[in-house]
Amino acid sequence: MDIAVMGATGHTGAKIAAALLAAGHRVRALARSAGKLAALERAGAQPFIGDIADADFLAQAFRGADAAYTLLPTDRRAIDYAAQQTREGEAIVQALGRSGVRRVVFLSCLGAEREEGTGLIAGLHAQEERLKQLAGIDLMLLRPVSFFENFHDALPVIRELGVHADAVAAQLAVPMIATRDIADAASRALASQDWHGVQVRELLGPRDLSHDEAARILGRHIGLPQLAYVQLPGAEMARALVQGGLSESFALLYVEMVQAFNDGRVQPREGRHADNTTPTRFEDFVGELAAAYRDLPANG
């Protein structure tokens, strides 16, 4: 099969492209810059370099493909995050409609069935609805939630302040997942012929995990067995994100999303079962975080 993969240098796209190449499929690897695509190109992928908001570029990259993996890039420094995602989402849908692709997998998120009140997730809801308007395609909406890889962002703060901080309620256990498991589900869906129509697949990781417990597990692996998790008020979390260089629009949407989780408004639709439970445990992944932590410059 000939499969186009958006975000081919990102957390999920790179793994999907590599898995499809290893399985003998032809891969079109889409990215914004050429440098990071070199390894995939050496492995046999066809590179497509361009702007994700450019429908002409995307249509050229998708045209003739049997399937496409699509996502909305996360630009945390976008001045107007929602408007940028709208532009990119509309370009993707327009390009798919022009290209003739008949099988599409979209990386969405738990809670994307809600139209509003979910911050960052609301943009994914809007994209799901745009994709549903495309005639004649089979569409799979993958809905994972928080990536284990997101903890990489916390490591510099842990190094500097000795705590893990966020706005999520400390004891709130939520589904968390390794991107390798998302990539496995996406790769299988892209290459499979055994599903049709619009499908929603939630991906919930191996178990629900609280930030309190995650901090304890991470702390043991980085030599800080007393590492504590501190829940910040929403306004304080937004200020911290902006001080860290992220845009105010992203920060406010992030805090709104977290509040939706804290309030219990974002939940799996089907509960946890064998088909939405993925294998990689946080305990299996934490070694990657520990290695990245050791590579950080020492304080002072």
C-alpha positions as CSV (number, residue, x, y, z in Angstrom):
1,M,0.0,0.0,0.0
2,D,1.0,3.6,-0.6
3,I,0.4,5.6,2.7
4,A,0.8,9.3,3.4
5,V,1.9,10.2,7.0
6,M,1.6,13.7,8.3
7,G,3.9,14.8,11.1
8,A,6.5,12.2,10.0
9,T,9.1,13.7,12.3
10,G,6.8,13.9,15.4
11,H,6.0,11.6,18.3
12,T,3.5,9.5,16.5
13,G,4.2,10.1,12.8
14,A,7.8,9.1,13.0
15,K,6.9,5.8,14.6
16,I,4.0,5.2,12.2
17,A,6.2,5.8,9.1
18,A,9.0,3.5,10.4
19,A,6.5,0.7,11.2
20,L,4.8,1.0,7.8
21,L,8.2,0.9,6.0
22,A,9.2,-2.1,8.0
23,A,6.0,-3.9,6.9
24,G,6.8,-3.2,3.3
25,H,4.5,-0.4,2.5
26,R,5.4,2.7,0.5
27,V,5.4,5.8,2.7
28,R,5.0,9.4,1.9
29,A,6.6,11.3,4.8
30,L,5.2,14.8,5.2
31,A,7.0,17.4,7.3
32,R,7.8,21.1,7.5
33,S,11.5,20.8,7.1
34,A,13.8,18.3,5.4
35,G,16.5,17.9,8.0
36,K,14.6,15.6,10.3
37,L,13.3,13.5,7.5
38,A,16.8,12.2,6.4
39,A,16.6,9.0,8.4
40,L,13.2,8.1,7.0
41,E,14.3,9.0,3.5
42,R,17.3,6.7,3.8
43,A,14.9,3.9,5.0
44,G,12.9,4.4,1.7
45,A,10.2,7.0,2.5
46,Q,9.4,9.6,-0.1
47,P,9.8,13.0,1.5
48,F,7.2,15.8,1.1
49,I,8.3,19.1,2.6
50,G,5.8,22.0,2.9
51,D,3.4,24.0,4.9
52,I,0.6,22.1,6.6
53,A,-1.8,25.1,5.9
54,D,-1.1,24.9,2.2
55,A,-3.9,22.8,0.6
56,D,-2.1,22.6,-2.7
57,F,1.0,21.1,-1.1
58,L,-1.1,18.6,0.9
59,A,-3.2,17.6,-2.1
60,Q,0.0,16.8,-4.1
61,A,1.3,14.8,-1.2
62,F,-1.9,12.8,-0.7
63,R,-2.9,12.3,-4.4
64,G,-2.9,8.6,-5.4
65,A,-2.2,7.4,-1.8
66,D,-4.3,4.5,-0.5
67,A,-4.5,5.9,3.0
68,A,-3.4,9.0,5.0
69,Y,-2.6,9.6,8.6
70,T,-3.6,13.1,9.6
71,L,-3.2,15.3,12.6
72,L,-3.3,18.9,13.7
73,P,0.2,20.1,14.6
74,T,0.6,21.5,18.1
75,D,2.2,24.9,17.8
76,R,2.3,26.0,21.4
77,R,3.7,29.4,20.4
78,A,0.9,30.3,17.9
79,I,-0.4,33.7,18.6
80,D,-4.0,32.5,18.0
81,Y,-3.8,28.8,18.5
82,A,-7.5,28.1,17.7
83,A,-7.4,30.1,14.5
84,Q,-4.2,28.4,13.3
85,Q,-5.7,25.0,13.9
86,T,-8.8,26.0,11.9
87,R,-6.6,27.1,9.0
88,E,-4.6,23.9,9.0
89,G,-7.7,21.7,9.5
90,E,-9.5,23.3,6.6
91,A,-6.5,22.9,4.4
92,I,-6.2,19.2,5.3
93,V,-9.9,18.5,4.6
94,Q,-9.8,20.4,1.3
95,A,-6.7,18.5,0.2
96,L,-8.1,15.1,1.1
97,G,-11.2,16.0,-0.9
98,R,-9.1,16.8,-4.0
99,S,-6.7,13.9,-3.7
100,G,-8.9,10.9,-3.9
101,V,-7.7,9.3,-0.7
102,R,-10.3,6.9,0.5
103,R,-9.0,5.8,4.0
104,V,-8.1,8.4,6.6
105,V,-6.9,8.0,10.2
106,F,-7.0,11.2,12.3
107,L,-5.2,11.7,15.6
108,S,-7.9,13.2,17.9
109,C,-8.3,13.0,21.7
110,L,-10.6,11.7,24.4
111,G,-13.4,14.1,24.9
112,A,-13.6,15.2,21.3
113,E,-17.3,14.4,21.1
114,R,-17.8,17.6,23.1
115,E,-18.2,20.8,21.0
116,E,-17.0,23.3,23.6
117,G,-15.7,23.8,27.1
118,T,-12.7,21.5,26.7
119,G,-10.0,24.0,25.6
120,L,-7.5,22.4,23.3
121,I,-9.8,19.5,22.6
122,A,-12.5,21.6,21.1
123,G,-10.3,22.2,18.0
124,L,-10.0,18.4,17.5
125,H,-13.8,18.2,17.8
126,A,-14.1,20.7,15.0
127,Q,-11.7,18.8,12.8
128,E,-13.5,15.5,13.4
129,E,-16.7,17.2,12.2
130,R,-14.9,18.6,9.1
131,L,-13.6,15.2,8.2
132,K,-17.0,13.6,8.6
133,Q,-18.3,15.8,5.8
134,L,-15.9,14.2,3.3
135,A,-17.9,11.9,1.0
136,G,-16.8,8.4,0.2
137,I,-14.0,7.9,2.7
138,D,-13.5,5.4,5.6
139,L,-12.5,7.5,8.6
140,M,-11.0,6.3,11.9
141,L,-10.9,8.8,14.8
142,L,-8.2,7.8,17.2
143,R,-8.9,9.2,20.7
144,P,-6.0,8.8,23.1
145,V,-5.4,11.2,26.0
146,S,-2.2,12.4,27.7
147,F,1.1,11.1,26.3
148,F,3.8,9.7,28.6
149,E,6.1,11.8,26.4
150,N,4.5,15.0,27.8
151,F,6.5,14.5,31.0
152,H,9.6,15.5,29.1
153,D,8.3,19.1,29.4
154,A,8.3,18.7,33.2
155,L,11.9,17.6,33.5
156,P,13.6,21.1,33.5
157,V,11.2,22.3,36.2
158,I,12.0,19.2,38.3
159,R,15.7,19.9,37.8
160,E,15.4,23.5,38.8
161,L,12.7,23.4,41.6
162,G,12.7,19.8,42.7
163,V,8.9,19.4,42.2
164,H,6.6,18.4,39.4
165,A,3.9,21.0,38.9
166,D,0.7,21.2,36.7
167,A,-2.9,22.2,37.0
168,V,-4.3,18.6,37.0
169,A,-5.8,17.5,40.3
170,A,-3.2,15.5,42.2
171,Q,-5.3,12.4,42.8
172,L,-7.2,12.4,39.6
173,A,-6.4,9.1,37.8
174,V,-6.6,9.6,34.0
175,P,-5.7,7.4,31.0
176,M,-2.1,8.0,29.9
177,I,-0.4,6.3,27.0
178,A,2.9,5.8,25.2
179,T,3.0,7.2,21.7
180,R,4.4,3.8,20.5
181,D,1.0,2.3,21.3
182,I,-0.8,5.0,19.4
183,A,1.5,4.5,16.4
184,D,0.8,0.7,16.5
185,A,-2.9,1.3,16.5
186,A,-2.7,3.9,13.7
187,S,-0.3,1.7,11.6
188,R,-2.7,-1.3,11.8
189,A,-5.7,0.9,10.9
190,L,-3.9,2.4,7.9
191,A,-2.9,-0.9,6.5
192,S,-6.1,-2.8,7.3
193,Q,-9.0,-3.4,5.0
194,D,-11.4,-4.7,7.7
195,W,-13.1,-1.5,8.8
196,H,-15.4,0.9,7.0
197,G,-17.4,4.0,7.5
198,V,-16.7,6.3,10.5
199,Q,-15.0,4.5,13.4
200,V,-14.1,6.0,16.8
201,R,-11.4,4.2,18.7
202,E,-10.4,5.3,22.2
203,L,-6.9,4.4,23.4
204,L,-6.5,4.5,27.1
205,G,-3.1,3.2,27.9
206,P,-2.6,0.2,30.3
207,R,-4.3,1.9,33.3
208,D,-5.4,5.2,34.7
209,L,-2.6,7.1,36.5
210,S,-2.6,10.1,38.7
211,H,0.0,12.8,38.6
212,D,0.8,12.0,42.3
213,E,1.6,8.4,41.4
214,A,3.5,9.4,38.2
215,A,5.7,11.8,40.2
216,R,6.5,9.0,42.7
217,I,7.5,6.6,39.9
218,L,9.5,9.2,38.1
219,G,11.2,10.3,41.3
220,R,12.5,6.9,42.1
221,H,14.1,6.6,38.6
222,I,15.8,10.0,38.7
223,G,17.2,9.8,42.2
224,L,14.5,11.9,43.8
225,P,12.4,9.4,45.8
226,Q,10.6,12.2,47.6
227,L,9.6,14.0,44.4
228,A,6.3,15.7,45.0
229,Y,3.5,16.8,42.6
230,V,2.2,20.3,43.2
231,Q,-1.2,21.3,41.7
232,L,-1.2,24.9,40.6
233,P,-4.3,27.1,40.3
234,G,-5.3,27.5,36.7
235,A,-4.3,31.2,36.5
236,E,-0.9,30.5,37.9
237,M,-0.4,27.6,35.5
238,A,-1.3,29.8,32.6
239,R,1.2,32.5,33.7
240,A,3.9,29.8,34.1
241,L,3.3,28.6,30.5
242,V,3.5,32.1,29.1
243,Q,6.7,32.8,31.1
244,G,8.1,29.6,29.6
245,G,7.6,31.0,26.1
246,L,4.2,29.6,25.1
247,S,1.5,31.8,23.7
248,E,-1.2,33.2,25.9
249,S,-3.9,31.6,23.6
250,F,-2.4,28.2,24.0
251,A,-2.0,28.6,27.8
252,L,-5.6,29.6,28.3
253,L,-6.9,26.7,26.2
254,Y,-4.6,24.3,28.1
255,V,-5.9,25.4,31.4
256,E,-9.5,25.1,30.2
257,M,-8.8,21.6,29.0
258,V,-7.3,20.6,32.3
259,Q,-10.3,22.0,34.2
260,A,-12.6,19.8,32.0
261,F,-10.6,16.8,33.2
262,N,-10.7,17.9,36.8
263,D,-14.4,18.4,36.6
264,G,-15.0,14.9,35.2
265,R,-16.3,16.2,31.9
266,V,-13.8,14.2,29.8
267,Q,-14.3,10.5,30.2
268,P,-14.0,7.4,28.0
269,R,-17.4,6.8,26.3
270,E,-17.2,3.0,26.7
271,G,-15.2,2.5,29.9
272,R,-12.0,0.5,29.9
273,H,-11.9,-2.9,28.0
274,A,-9.4,-5.1,26.2
275,D,-9.7,-3.3,22.9
276,N,-8.9,0.2,24.2
277,T,-6.3,-0.9,26.8
278,T,-2.8,-0.7,25.4
279,P,0.3,-2.5,26.7
280,T,3.1,-0.1,27.5
281,R,3.1,0.8,31.2
282,F,4.5,4.1,32.6
283,E,7.0,1.9,34.5
284,D,8.2,0.6,31.1
285,F,8.5,4.1,29.7
286,V,10.0,6.0,32.6
287,G,13.6,4.9,31.7
288,E,13.4,7.2,28.7
289,L,12.5,10.1,31.0
290,A,15.3,9.2,33.4
291,A,17.9,9.2,30.6
292,A,16.6,12.6,29.4
293,Y,16.8,14.0,32.9
294,R,20.4,12.8,33.3
295,D,21.3,14.7,30.1
296,L,19.9,18.0,31.4
297,P,22.5,20.6,32.5
298,A,23.1,20.6,36.3
299,N,21.6,23.6,38.3
300,G,24.0,26.5,38.6
